[in-house]
Amino acid sequence: MAFNSFPEWNKLVFTKSSAEDRAPNLVANLPPYKETVLVTDGRRVWLDIFDEDAWLYLMISNKRVTEVIAWMYLPQPYKEATNDI
């Protein structure tokens, strides 16, 4: 799992290869595949993993990537401050 000291939301960027396409063909700004990250649909937040088989999908929720608008690395685990004198 990847951790980040100051996590921020990363918006997914969906593009179509042509005006006739009904669904997006390309998705940019993805996290590394098979890494656990936080994802959101704008209303809910959950842990999930991006992966690709015949199409790009979320492994844990089994949702389509088009159902997600952003992702974030997991925050660093809490560490107790030490008072070494």
C-alpha positions as CSV (number, residue, x, y, z in Angstrom):
1,M,0.0,0.0,0.0
2,A,1.2,3.5,-0.8
3,F,1.0,6.1,1.9
4,N,1.3,9.8,1.6
5,S,2.0,12.4,4.4
6,F,-0.3,15.0,2.9
7,P,-2.9,13.2,0.8
8,E,-4.9,15.1,-1.8
9,W,-7.8,14.1,-4.1
10,N,-6.7,13.4,-7.6
11,K,-9.5,14.0,-10.1
12,L,-9.9,11.4,-12.9
13,V,-9.9,12.9,-16.4
14,F,-12.2,11.1,-18.9
15,T,-11.8,11.7,-22.6
16,K,-13.4,10.3,-25.8
17,S,-11.5,9.4,-28.9
18,S,-14.2,10.7,-31.1
19,A,-17.4,12.8,-30.9
20,E,-19.5,9.7,-31.8
21,D,-18.3,7.7,-28.8
22,R,-21.0,7.5,-26.1
23,A,-18.7,6.4,-23.3
24,P,-15.2,7.6,-22.4
25,N,-12.4,5.6,-24.0
26,L,-9.4,7.1,-22.1
27,V,-8.9,7.8,-18.4
28,A,-6.0,9.9,-17.2
29,N,-4.6,10.6,-13.7
30,L,-5.1,7.1,-12.4
31,P,-3.2,5.7,-9.4
32,P,-0.9,2.7,-9.9
33,Y,-2.9,-0.5,-10.6
34,K,-3.4,-2.9,-7.8
35,E,-2.8,-0.3,-5.0
36,T,-5.3,0.3,-2.3
37,V,-6.5,3.9,-2.5
38,L,-9.5,5.9,-1.3
39,V,-12.0,6.7,-4.0
40,T,-15.1,8.9,-4.2
41,D,-18.2,9.3,-6.3
42,G,-18.8,12.8,-4.9
43,R,-21.1,11.5,-2.2
44,R,-19.4,8.5,-0.6
45,V,-15.7,7.5,0.1
46,W,-14.4,4.0,0.2
47,L,-11.3,1.9,-0.2
48,D,-10.8,0.3,-3.6
49,I,-8.2,-0.9,-6.1
50,F,-8.0,0.0,-9.8
51,D,-7.2,-2.8,-12.2
52,E,-7.6,-3.7,-15.8
53,D,-8.8,-6.9,-17.5
54,A,-10.9,-6.5,-20.6
55,W,-11.8,-3.0,-19.3
56,L,-10.7,-0.8,-16.4
57,Y,-12.6,-1.5,-13.2
58,L,-12.5,-1.3,-9.4
59,M,-11.5,-4.6,-7.8
60,I,-13.2,-4.3,-4.4
61,S,-16.5,-2.7,-5.2
62,N,-16.6,-4.1,-8.7
63,K,-17.8,-0.7,-9.9
64,R,-17.0,0.8,-13.3
65,V,-14.3,3.6,-13.3
66,T,-16.8,6.0,-14.7
67,E,-18.7,5.8,-11.4
68,V,-15.7,7.4,-9.6
69,I,-14.6,11.0,-9.9
70,A,-11.4,11.1,-7.8
71,W,-9.0,9.0,-5.8
72,M,-6.5,9.6,-3.0
73,Y,-3.5,7.8,-1.5
74,L,-4.0,6.5,2.0
75,P,-2.7,8.8,4.7
76,Q,0.3,7.9,6.8
77,P,-0.5,5.7,9.8
78,Y,-0.5,7.6,13.1
79,K,2.8,7.5,15.1
80,E,3.1,8.5,18.7
81,A,5.5,11.3,19.3
82,T,8.6,10.3,21.3
83,N,10.1,12.4,24.0
84,D,13.7,11.3,23.8
85,I,15.8,13.5,26.0
